[in-house]
Amino acid sequence: MFLSINNFEKRYFFTWHSEKSKFHYEGELLDGFKLFQTLNNWIEIYKTFCNSRFFRGEITRQSQTSRNVEQELIEVFSELVSLLTQWLKNCEAFSQADRDALRNGERHLTLIINPQSNLALMPWEECCLGQDYIISYASRNFSSPGNATKGSGILGILGQMGENDRQILEKYEATILENPNLDTLCQSLRNSGSEVIYYGGHSDGNNLYLGESISSERLRRAVKASAKKGAKFLLANSCNGSGLVWLDLPLSAFIIWKLPVPDAIAHDFAEFFFEAIDGRNYSQAFYEARERLADKNADIPGLRTMVQLWERTNSSSFPSLKKTRRLSMKLIRKIAIGGFVAACTLPFFTYYLNLIAVDIDRKGNVSLASSLYDLVNTLNDNQGGGYYNKASVAEDRGNLEEAIINYQKSADRGSVEAFPSLSRLQLREGNYQQAINTASRCIEVALSQDNPEIWTNNNVSLCYARIAWGYWKLGDLVLADLAIQKGLKYSKWRSDNVAFDLYCIALRVYRDTDKKDLARKFSLKIIESKNEISELKQIKSNCISDARALASIDGSKEHL
């Protein structure tokens, strides 16, 4: 039984499919603003709570956390679980699928989500789903290992802060590599013939830290060769392992930590897992080890949701793909008929082909959608939509370089919506003057085109926010202030996203220029904003913290 949840243009769509119960439900999950806001809040509190517990890869300890932080962690997590359950059950199609599955006695649910999205950070095991189903995870980009020999044994790779795991691996007669260099690691993976690959140490989601930093692409090639020799399973006992799932490693299953993990907890999980695996398969051992770990660390709410089992699932079993293909073929047939009847032009054809690609993208088949975007761009290189959508796919996959290239191509072809996205990534990459130039160009193009006023003002206001961020980063507070004032002139039609960005940069600029009254004014606007997520995601939590601090200083605690 499969439950697929996809984020498309900040809307969340689900498909729940069961071959056994013969049902297929689709729908949209609405009103998730408070849920995702609470998720971000809980993650920040969790990191604060665990600061003193010595994360894998950290060199120093932080100060002990207070009893207030511990209590806040419990309360916010409880609220998060309640909001997640409410978010799901508020959708009638979702509730009906749940009832059908329970009525037919189904208990195993494979959740298909993007491992690097905020959906992967939700406490699925603790909400209504976790109470009724055994949950595992899958990603659409998992590939088959192909023909492989049968492997045996364990290959243990120990990196920074993973040395304490040696004793566990020696007990199970594992082949152990400690801080190997790249050549040694790749050679061992290609030749070991081990069925289980264990990594204990530090990672940042994309790189492993051994004697040197091992990039994700080099790791992918080495593990692919290891799979040919019989490797089937990876236990990445390290922080922030979601990036490893996204690498398309041809293994049957992964165990990863989705957030930073204290060293002692990671060590305990490895011990519990290898004890449990005797006579059991990987999934059985995982669930047993996870429950033992949660029982031992009952003071950390949500710990059992932070370690995840990701399994490679036959892509033909994924929900919505067959329906997507049927829908796409139906659209293709309509386009073909329309072409013959109305002698459709090439721009007409590529426009509808782009729509098909967007639909397939929304359904989660990223690879097919990307191929169709390439076809749109080949057929009509003057059209910016295909490049824009291809850039969006690249950004979702974490390939910022490719995203910037395609956003630039889309902008060069007059696609106004590409400019704000391009300037956002330029800001993220530290190219502040480029971001300012891009946003300025967007304003020129938007004001020169005959578009609806609401659409034009949203883009212009957003670009002035980008310009203000760029000047603030460059230390020019005067020009940053001027950009804010110009952006605020378009406030009549501002959307929540645009408004939030303006409020955030206004708070920073006016705080730094000692205009405390204005800073407090915008701090309250930030706190009261109903915006779910800022376009500049990495600074949102800091802005809210600053806003709360300023509001508190002002005595405006009724707004907190």
Beta strands, then each sheet from edge to edge (+ up, - down):
strand 1: 2-8
strand 2: 11-18
strand 3: 23-29
strand 4: 108-112
strand 5: 134-138
strand 6: 154-158
strand 7: 175-178
strand 8: 196-200
strand 9: 202-203
strand 10: 208-209
strand 11: 213-214
strand 12: 233-237
strand 13: 253-257
strand 14: 307-311
sheet 1: 3+ 2- 1+ 4+ 5+
sheet 2: 7+ 6+ 8+ 12+ 13+ 14-
sheet 3: 9+ 10- 11+
end
